[in-house]
């Protein structure tokens, strides 16, 4: 039985590379592609894939909201989240939203294929680093992160700031004005008790959202 897959990633080269590799597997058929969250949800309605390979950080709609909308369309559709971030709070947030699996970018192709097949057969799949984070959270080994107080869009902006993207670059990627980006930044600073991008970056490093 062929597994119908939708691949959603806003980086064209990454997405096309994944599609080509998946097409080489006889058990998998890529039925649609999407370059942002809104398009992914729309194409789910049209193509009804078995599994959605969903980049967590895309423009127009974040991974949590996209997951919820896809599950509202058809709860039987399996969602495999893909992210460069394995640290909390992202795995728990996405698991709560309804993802069936979570792998990190850079995961070998054979593991990605295995994850897709596991999800299709009714199982869950988490790459090792994500599974470790989830286990630690369940066991109470991770501290409550102040980033939990941020909205999903605020978290998205915060991570783009700490990754040294300018206000203009963030505005272009999120399709908003620079003024809106700066409003988000000030709101983030207020909620987290910091007053500069440097302090925000140090806080993100402290809670494992970026490498130190």
C-alpha positions as CSV (number, residue, x, y, z in Angstrom):
1,X,0.0,0.0,0.0
2,X,1.5,3.3,-1.1
3,X,1.9,6.0,1.6
4,X,0.8,9.4,0.3
5,X,3.0,12.2,1.7
6,X,2.8,16.0,1.7
7,X,6.1,17.7,2.1
8,X,6.0,21.2,3.7
9,X,9.2,23.3,3.9
10,X,9.7,26.9,3.0
11,X,13.3,26.3,1.7
12,X,12.8,25.3,-1.9
13,X,16.1,23.4,-2.3
14,X,15.6,21.5,1.0
15,X,12.0,20.6,0.1
16,X,12.9,19.5,-3.5
17,X,15.7,17.4,-2.2
18,X,13.5,15.6,0.3
19,X,10.8,15.0,-2.4
20,X,13.4,13.5,-4.8
21,X,14.7,11.2,-2.1
22,X,11.3,10.1,-0.9
23,X,10.2,9.4,-4.5
24,X,13.0,6.8,-4.7
25,X,11.2,4.7,-2.1
26,X,8.6,2.4,-3.8
27,X,6.3,2.6,-0.7
28,X,6.0,6.4,-0.7
29,X,4.3,8.8,-3.1
30,X,4.7,12.5,-2.6
31,X,1.3,13.8,-3.6
32,X,1.8,17.5,-2.8
33,X,4.3,20.2,-1.7
34,X,3.9,23.4,0.3
35,X,6.2,26.3,1.0
36,X,4.3,27.8,4.0
37,X,1.8,26.8,6.6
38,X,-1.3,28.1,4.9
39,X,-0.5,26.3,1.7
40,X,0.1,23.1,3.6
41,X,-3.3,23.2,5.2
42,X,-5.0,24.0,1.9
43,X,-3.3,21.2,0.1
44,X,-4.2,18.8,3.0
45,X,-7.8,19.5,2.2
46,X,-7.3,18.8,-1.5
47,X,-5.0,15.8,-1.4
48,X,-5.7,14.1,1.9
49,X,-2.2,12.7,2.4
50,X,-1.6,9.9,4.8
51,X,1.5,11.7,6.3
52,X,2.5,15.3,6.4
53,X,6.2,16.1,6.7
54,X,5.9,19.5,8.4
55,X,8.7,22.0,8.8
56,X,8.0,23.6,12.2
57,X,9.2,27.1,11.4
58,X,7.5,28.4,8.2
59,X,6.0,31.8,7.3
60,X,2.3,32.6,7.5
61,X,1.5,29.8,10.0
62,X,3.6,28.2,12.6
63,X,3.9,24.4,13.1
64,X,1.7,24.3,16.2
65,X,-1.2,26.1,14.4
66,X,-0.8,24.2,11.2
67,X,-0.8,20.9,13.1
68,X,-4.1,21.9,14.9
69,X,-5.7,22.9,11.6
70,X,-4.7,19.7,9.8
71,X,-6.0,17.6,12.7
72,X,-9.3,19.4,12.5
73,X,-9.5,18.5,8.8
74,X,-8.8,14.9,9.4
75,X,-7.5,13.5,12.7
76,X,-6.3,10.3,11.0
77,X,-3.6,12.2,9.0
78,X,-0.3,11.6,10.6
79,X,2.1,14.6,11.1
80,X,5.8,14.3,11.3
81,X,7.3,17.5,12.6
82,X,10.8,18.5,11.3
83,X,12.8,21.2,13.2
84,X,16.4,22.3,13.8
85,X,15.4,22.6,17.5
86,X,15.1,19.6,19.7
87,X,15.2,21.5,23.0
88,X,12.1,22.2,25.0
89,X,9.5,23.7,24.9
90,X,9.1,22.8,21.2
91,X,8.7,19.0,21.4
92,X,6.1,19.2,24.2
93,X,4.2,22.1,22.4
94,X,4.0,20.2,19.2
95,X,3.1,16.9,20.9
96,X,0.3,18.7,22.7
97,X,-0.9,20.2,19.4
98,X,-1.2,16.7,17.9
99,X,2.0,15.7,16.0
100,X,2.6,12.0,15.8
101,X,6.4,12.2,15.4
102,X,9.2,14.7,15.6
103,X,12.6,14.5,14.0
104,X,15.4,17.1,13.7
105,X,16.8,18.6,10.5
106,X,19.8,16.6,9.4
107,X,18.2,13.3,10.2
108,X,19.5,10.7,7.7
109,X,17.1,9.9,4.9
110,X,16.7,6.3,6.0
111,X,15.6,7.4,9.4
112,X,13.1,9.9,7.9
113,X,11.6,7.1,5.7
114,X,11.4,4.8,8.8
115,X,9.6,7.6,10.7
116,X,7.1,8.1,7.9
117,X,6.4,4.3,7.8
118,X,6.1,4.1,11.6
119,X,3.6,6.9,11.7
120,X,1.6,5.3,8.8
121,X,1.4,2.0,10.7
122,X,0.0,3.8,13.7
123,X,3.1,4.2,15.8
124,X,4.9,7.4,17.0
125,X,8.5,8.3,16.2
126,X,10.9,10.7,17.8
127,X,14.6,11.1,16.9
128,X,16.9,10.3,19.8
129,X,17.6,13.9,21.0
130,X,13.9,14.8,20.9
131,X,12.9,11.6,22.8
132,X,15.5,12.6,25.5
133,X,14.0,16.0,25.9
134,X,10.5,14.6,26.2
135,X,11.6,12.0,28.7
136,X,13.3,14.7,30.8
137,X,10.2,16.8,30.8
138,X,8.0,13.9,31.9
139,X,10.5,13.1,34.7
140,X,10.6,16.8,35.8
141,X,14.2,17.2,34.9
142,X,13.8,20.4,32.8
143,X,13.3,23.7,34.5
144,X,10.2,25.7,33.6
145,X,11.3,28.0,30.8
146,X,10.4,31.6,30.7
147,X,9.9,31.2,27.0
148,X,6.7,29.3,27.8
149,X,5.1,32.6,28.6
150,X,5.5,33.8,25.0
151,X,2.9,33.2,22.2
152,X,4.0,31.0,19.3
153,X,4.6,34.1,17.1
154,X,6.6,35.8,19.8
155,X,8.7,32.6,20.2
156,X,9.2,32.6,16.5
157,X,10.4,36.2,16.5
158,X,12.6,35.6,19.5
159,X,14.4,32.7,17.9
160,X,14.9,34.7,14.7
161,X,16.4,37.6,16.8
162,X,18.8,35.3,18.6
163,X,19.8,33.8,15.3
164,X,21.0,37.3,14.3
165,X,18.3,38.1,11.8
166,X,17.7,41.9,11.4
167,X,14.3,43.4,11.9
168,X,14.0,43.9,8.1
169,X,14.9,40.2,7.5
170,X,12.3,39.1,10.0
171,X,9.7,41.4,8.6
172,X,10.3,40.1,5.1
173,X,10.1,36.4,6.2
174,X,6.9,36.9,8.2
175,X,5.3,39.3,5.8
176,X,4.8,42.1,8.4
177,X,6.2,45.6,8.8
178,X,9.5,46.4,10.6
179,X,7.3,48.3,13.1
180,X,5.3,45.2,13.9
181,X,8.6,43.2,14.4
182,X,9.8,45.8,16.8
183,X,6.5,45.7,18.7
184,X,7.0,41.9,19.1
185,X,10.6,42.5,20.2
186,X,9.6,45.0,23.0
187,X,6.8,42.6,24.1
188,X,9.2,39.7,24.2
189,X,11.7,41.8,26.3
190,X,9.0,42.8,28.7
191,X,7.7,39.2,29.2
192,X,11.3,37.8,29.6
193,X,12.7,40.6,31.7
194,X,15.5,41.5,29.3
195,X,16.4,44.8,27.6
196,X,18.6,43.8,24.7
197,X,19.1,41.2,22.0
198,X,22.3,40.1,23.7
199,X,20.5,39.4,27.0
200,X,17.8,37.6,25.0
201,X,20.4,35.4,23.4
202,X,22.0,34.6,26.7
203,X,18.6,33.6,28.1
204,X,17.9,31.4,25.1
205,X,21.3,29.7,25.6
206,X,20.6,29.2,29.3
207,X,17.4,27.3,28.6
208,X,18.9,25.3,25.7
209,X,17.0,26.9,22.8
210,X,20.3,27.6,21.0
211,X,23.7,26.2,21.4
212,X,26.3,27.9,23.5
